[in-house]
Amino acid sequence: MSPNWGQLKLESSDGKKYGTDCANTEGIFRIIQSIPSPKAEPFKRWLAKVGYERVQEISDPGLATKRTRALYKLKGYSDSWIEKRMRGIAIREELTDEWKNRGAKDVLDYEILTAEISKATFGLTPTQYKEVKGLKRENLRDHMDDLELIFNMLGERATTEIHRVEDSQGFSKLKDDSKAGGDIAGDARKNLEKRLKRSLINKKNYLMNQNNKKSLV
């Protein structure tokens, strides 16, 4: 068997599970590259183009930002939303850099710290928030509205500032700071909700908005 393939037991139409050849994304790309058929050429050219763009982005990181903006624009997001989303990405990167330098060791640590901020800011973990919006594998932040993005940014930016001012070190302290940063954003959210007399946490998502637009055409 090719090293690009692996065996997983998947359920068949008869309800039983059988060993099935599977490959991850990298494996699929390697398989495509190895296919001698002319029919695979369009895929190979696309892979070469993506690879070239990635090399460009390594040399000039600003290109990655431009391409991200362009992709959001193509998906139909508004310019004002894109600006907030891009700012949110920058704030998130600053925060994760602080975590890396101050004692967060792996992906699980990052997930726990992110959940602490989210719980304090919105009263929901990211997983619970995705359930509210009816999302599965989609990126939660890509389905937040303006105010949700703003309070999410506030929680993460406040956490970053607390880390820096208090020179926080170690996972336990980072976790306490994350809750504190989220509490600041959560209190601000609750105050605005009280004034507006409505919850800022909603079920709306981008997929829903797109489907509504199509139904009107």
C-alpha positions in Angstrom: 0.0 0.0 0.0 1.2 3.6 -0.8 2.5 5.5 2.2 -0.1 8.2 1.2 -3.0 5.9 2.1 -4.2 4.6 5.4 -6.9 2.2 6.5 -10.0 3.4 8.5 -13.1 1.4 9.3 -16.0 3.2 7.8 -19.7 2.3 7.8 -21.0 0.8 4.6 -24.6 0.8 3.2 -25.2 -2.6 5.0 -24.5 -0.9 8.3 -21.3 -2.8 8.9 -17.8 -1.2 9.1 -15.1 -2.2 6.7 -11.4 -1.2 6.3 -11.4 1.6 3.7 -8.5 3.3 2.0 -8.3 6.9 3.2 -5.9 9.8 2.9 -5.5 13.2 4.6 -5.3 16.5 2.7 -1.5 16.3 2.2 -1.8 12.7 1.1 -4.4 13.5 -1.5 -2.2 16.2 -2.9 0.7 13.8 -3.2 -1.5 11.3 -4.9 -2.6 13.9 -7.4 1.0 14.8 -8.2 1.8 11.2 -8.9 -1.0 10.6 -11.4 0.4 10.4 -15.0 -2.9 11.1 -16.7 -3.4 14.4 -18.6 -6.7 14.8 -16.7 -4.7 15.5 -13.6 -2.9 18.4 -15.1 -5.4 21.1 -14.1 -5.1 20.0 -10.5 -1.3 19.9 -10.7 -1.2 23.4 -12.1 -3.5 24.6 -9.3 -1.2 23.0 -6.7 1.8 24.6 -8.3 0.0 28.0 -8.2 -0.9 27.6 -4.5 2.6 26.5 -3.7 4.1 29.5 -5.5 1.7 31.9 -3.7 2.7 30.4 -0.3 6.4 30.9 -1.1 5.5 34.6 -2.0 3.7 35.0 1.3 6.8 33.7 3.3 8.9 36.4 1.6 6.2 39.1 1.9 3.7 38.3 4.7 1.6 41.3 3.6 0.5 39.3 0.6 -1.2 36.8 2.8 -3.3 39.6 4.4 -4.2 40.9 0.9 -5.3 37.5 -0.2 -7.4 36.9 2.9 -9.2 40.2 2.4 -9.8 39.3 -1.3 -11.2 35.9 -0.3 -13.6 37.4 2.2 -14.7 39.9 -0.4 -15.4 37.1 -2.9 -17.5 35.4 -0.3 -19.7 38.5 -0.1 -18.6 40.0 3.3 -18.9 43.8 3.6 -15.8 46.0 3.7 -16.6 47.1 7.3 -16.9 43.5 8.5 -13.7 42.5 6.7 -11.8 45.4 8.5 -13.0 44.1 11.9 -12.2 40.5 11.0 -8.7 41.4 9.9 -8.1 43.4 13.0 -9.4 40.5 15.1 -6.9 38.2 13.3 -4.0 40.5 14.2 -5.2 40.7 17.9 -5.4 36.9 18.0 -1.9 36.5 16.7 -0.5 38.9 19.3 -2.3 36.9 22.0 -1.1 33.5 20.9 2.5 34.9 20.6 2.2 35.9 24.2 0.9 32.5 25.2 3.7 30.8 23.4 6.4 32.9 25.1 4.8 32.7 28.5 4.3 29.0 29.0 1.4 27.6 26.8 2.9 24.4 25.4 0.5 22.8 23.0 -2.8 23.1 21.0 -4.8 21.9 24.0 -3.4 24.7 26.2 -4.5 27.2 23.5 -7.9 25.7 23.3 -8.4 25.9 27.1 -7.2 29.5 27.3 -9.5 30.5 24.4 -12.4 28.8 26.0 -11.8 30.7 29.2 -11.9 34.1 27.4 -15.0 33.0 25.5 -16.9 31.7 28.6 -16.2 35.0 30.4 -17.1 37.2 27.4 -20.2 35.4 26.1 -21.1 32.8 28.7 -20.3 30.1 26.1 -17.3 28.1 25.1 -16.5 28.2 21.3 -17.9 24.7 20.9 -21.2 25.8 22.6 -21.3 29.0 20.6 -21.0 27.0 17.3 -23.9 24.9 18.4 -26.0 28.0 19.0 -25.2 29.2 15.4 -25.7 25.7 13.9 -22.1 25.4 12.8 -19.9 22.3 12.5 -16.4 22.6 11.0 -16.8 26.2 10.1 -14.7 29.0 11.8 -16.9 30.5 14.4 -15.4 34.0 14.0 -16.3 34.0 10.3 -20.0 33.8 11.4 -20.0 36.5 14.1 -21.6 39.9 13.4 -20.0 43.2 14.1 -20.7 43.4 17.8 -19.8 39.8 18.4 -16.4 40.4 16.7 -15.9 43.6 18.7 -16.4 42.0 22.1 -14.4 39.0 21.1 -11.5 41.3 20.2 -11.9 43.2 23.5 -11.6 40.0 25.5 -8.5 38.9 23.7 -6.8 42.3 23.6 -7.5 42.8 27.3 -6.0 39.4 28.1 -2.9 40.3 26.1 -2.5 43.6 28.0 -2.9 41.9 31.4 -0.2 39.3 30.4 2.2 42.1 29.5 1.6 44.4 32.5 1.7 41.6 35.0 4.5 39.7 33.2 2.5 36.5 33.5 4.3 33.2 33.3 3.0 29.6 33.4 -0.3 28.1 32.2 -2.1 28.6 35.5 -1.5 32.3 35.5 -2.3 32.6 31.8 -5.6 30.9 32.5 -6.5 33.3 35.3 -5.6 36.2 33.1 -7.7 34.8 30.3 -10.8 34.8 32.5 -10.0 38.3 33.7 -9.7 39.6 30.2 -12.9 37.8 29.2 -14.7 39.3 32.3 -13.8 42.8 31.1 -15.4 42.1 27.7 -18.3 40.2 29.3 -19.2 43.1 31.7 -19.1 45.5 28.7 -21.4 43.2 26.7 -23.9 42.8 29.5 -24.0 46.6 30.0 -24.8 47.1 26.3 -27.4 44.4 26.4 -29.1 46.0 29.3 -29.2 49.3 27.4 -30.4 47.7 24.2 -32.8 45.3 26.0 -31.7 42.4 23.8 -29.0 39.7 23.8 -26.0 40.2 21.5 -25.5 36.5 21.3 -27.5 35.3 18.3 -28.1 32.3 16.0 -27.3 34.2 12.9 -24.5 33.0 10.8 -23.0 33.8 7.4 -24.4 30.6 5.8 -27.9 31.6 6.9 -27.4 35.0 5.4 -26.2 33.6 2.1 -29.2 31.2 1.9 -31.6 34.0 2.5 -30.0 36.1 -0.3 -30.4 33.1 -2.7 -34.0 32.6 -1.8 -34.7 36.3 -2.7 -33.2 35.9 -6.2 
